[in-house]
């Protein structure tokens, strides 16, 4: 199982679009089992892929030791593709996560990978456009990071 985080601290650089398209290619074309972990409070990956979003998101998994990752698992309308949804509350859980003991932080983060390692070929993390303590820690558990960039055209005066 490989895990990849998609990040840029600027919004509008096609992070979610890239995650969804790569997810679709891996799942549909290559017949790989793929899990998207939607870490963005805007929930665009979840909304695009799934017909319904549960009331519990990964923010509970990240901040509460006893919450299992499957509590935020949602199947999608696409074969081989599932999504761990977030809710808008993920925007407020960074401080709560930061307040946990380091060992509990590590345990909660490890749940995102270990719980799924035998079920999926790829886990793709859609990281929000904010480099904060929570984003840094989610990125740290991924095998790799894709940092998307957009080249801006210079306007001539």
C-alpha positions as CSV (number, residue, x, y, z in Angstrom):
1,X,0.0,0.0,0.0
2,X,1.3,3.4,-1.0
3,X,0.1,6.7,0.5
4,X,0.4,10.1,-1.1
5,X,-0.5,13.5,0.3
6,X,-1.5,16.4,-2.1
7,X,-0.6,19.8,-0.7
8,X,-0.1,23.4,-1.4
9,X,-0.7,26.2,1.1
10,X,-2.5,28.2,-1.5
11,X,-6.1,27.4,-2.5
12,X,-7.2,27.0,-6.1
13,X,-4.2,25.1,-7.4
14,X,-6.1,21.9,-8.3
15,X,-5.3,19.7,-5.3
16,X,-8.7,18.2,-5.0
17,X,-9.1,18.0,-8.8
18,X,-5.8,16.1,-9.0
19,X,-6.7,13.8,-6.2
20,X,-10.1,12.9,-7.7
21,X,-8.7,12.4,-11.2
22,X,-5.7,10.3,-10.1
23,X,-8.1,8.3,-7.8
24,X,-10.4,7.7,-10.8
25,X,-7.5,6.5,-13.0
26,X,-6.1,4.2,-10.4
27,X,-9.5,2.8,-9.5
28,X,-11.2,2.6,-12.9
29,X,-8.4,2.2,-15.4
30,X,-5.9,0.2,-13.3
31,X,-8.4,-1.6,-11.1
32,X,-6.6,-0.6,-7.9
33,X,-8.4,-0.2,-4.6
34,X,-8.1,3.5,-3.6
35,X,-9.1,5.4,-0.5
36,X,-9.3,9.2,-0.5
37,X,-8.8,10.8,2.9
38,X,-10.6,14.1,2.6
39,X,-8.8,16.4,5.1
40,X,-10.3,19.6,3.8
41,X,-13.2,21.2,5.5
42,X,-14.7,22.2,2.2
43,X,-15.4,18.5,1.6
44,X,-15.1,18.9,-2.2
45,X,-13.6,15.4,-2.8
46,X,-16.2,13.8,-0.6
47,X,-19.0,15.7,-2.4
48,X,-17.8,14.9,-5.8
49,X,-17.3,11.1,-5.2
50,X,-20.1,10.3,-2.8
51,X,-23.9,10.7,-2.8
52,X,-24.0,11.2,0.9
53,X,-21.6,12.4,3.6
54,X,-21.9,11.1,7.1
55,X,-22.2,13.2,10.1
56,X,-18.9,12.0,11.6
57,X,-15.7,12.9,9.8
58,X,-12.0,12.1,10.3
59,X,-11.6,14.9,12.8
60,X,-13.1,12.6,15.4
61,X,-10.6,9.8,14.4
62,X,-7.8,12.3,14.8
63,X,-8.8,13.7,18.2
64,X,-10.5,10.7,19.9
65,X,-8.6,7.5,20.7
66,X,-11.6,5.2,20.7
67,X,-13.1,6.4,17.3
68,X,-12.4,4.0,14.5
69,X,-11.6,5.3,11.0
70,X,-14.5,3.2,9.5
71,X,-16.9,5.6,11.2
72,X,-16.2,8.2,8.5
73,X,-15.9,5.7,5.6
74,X,-18.3,6.3,2.7
75,X,-18.6,4.3,-0.4
76,X,-18.7,6.2,-3.6
77,X,-20.5,5.7,-6.9
78,X,-17.2,4.5,-8.4
79,X,-16.0,0.9,-8.3
80,X,-12.7,0.5,-6.2
81,X,-12.9,3.9,-4.7
82,X,-13.9,4.9,-1.2
83,X,-13.6,8.1,0.8
84,X,-13.0,9.0,4.4
85,X,-15.0,12.1,4.7
86,X,-14.4,15.2,6.9
87,X,-16.9,17.6,8.1
88,X,-16.5,21.4,8.5
89,X,-15.4,20.7,12.1
90,X,-12.0,19.6,10.8
91,X,-11.2,23.3,10.4
92,X,-11.4,23.6,14.2
93,X,-9.8,20.4,15.3
94,X,-6.1,21.5,14.9
95,X,-5.9,23.0,18.3
96,X,-7.6,20.0,19.9
97,X,-5.2,17.6,18.1
98,X,-2.2,19.7,19.1
99,X,-3.3,19.5,22.8
100,X,-3.2,15.7,22.8
101,X,-0.2,13.9,24.2
102,X,2.4,13.1,21.4
103,X,1.8,9.3,21.9
104,X,-2.0,9.8,21.4
105,X,-1.4,12.0,18.3
106,X,0.8,9.3,16.8
107,X,-1.7,6.6,17.6
108,X,-4.6,8.5,16.0
109,X,-2.5,9.3,12.9
110,X,-1.4,5.8,12.6
111,X,-5.0,4.7,12.5
112,X,-5.5,6.4,9.2
113,X,-2.9,4.2,7.6
114,X,-2.8,1.0,9.5
115,X,-6.5,0.4,9.6
116,X,-6.6,0.3,5.8
117,X,-3.2,-1.1,4.8
118,X,-4.6,-4.6,3.8
119,X,-7.7,-3.3,2.1
120,X,-6.4,-0.6,-0.3
121,X,-3.5,-0.3,-2.8
122,X,-3.4,3.5,-2.5
123,X,-4.4,6.1,0.1
124,X,-4.6,9.7,-1.3
125,X,-4.7,12.5,1.2
126,X,-6.4,15.7,0.1
127,X,-4.8,18.3,2.4
128,X,-6.4,21.7,2.9
129,X,-4.5,24.9,1.9
130,X,-3.1,25.6,5.3
131,X,0.2,24.5,6.7
132,X,-0.7,24.0,10.3
133,X,0.3,21.5,12.9
134,X,-2.4,19.0,11.8
135,X,-1.6,19.3,8.1
136,X,2.1,18.8,8.8
137,X,1.4,15.6,10.8
138,X,-0.9,14.2,8.2
139,X,1.7,14.8,5.5
140,X,4.4,13.1,7.8
141,X,2.6,9.8,7.7
142,X,2.3,9.7,3.9
143,X,4.9,7.8,1.8
144,X,5.2,10.8,-0.5
145,X,3.9,14.3,-1.1
146,X,2.8,15.9,-4.4
147,X,3.0,19.7,-4.1
148,X,0.9,21.2,-6.9
149,X,1.9,24.6,-8.4
150,X,0.4,26.9,-10.9
151,X,2.6,29.2,-12.9
152,X,1.1,32.7,-13.0
153,X,1.5,34.6,-16.2
154,X,3.2,38.0,-15.8
155,X,1.2,40.9,-16.9
156,X,3.0,43.4,-19.0
157,X,2.5,47.0,-18.2
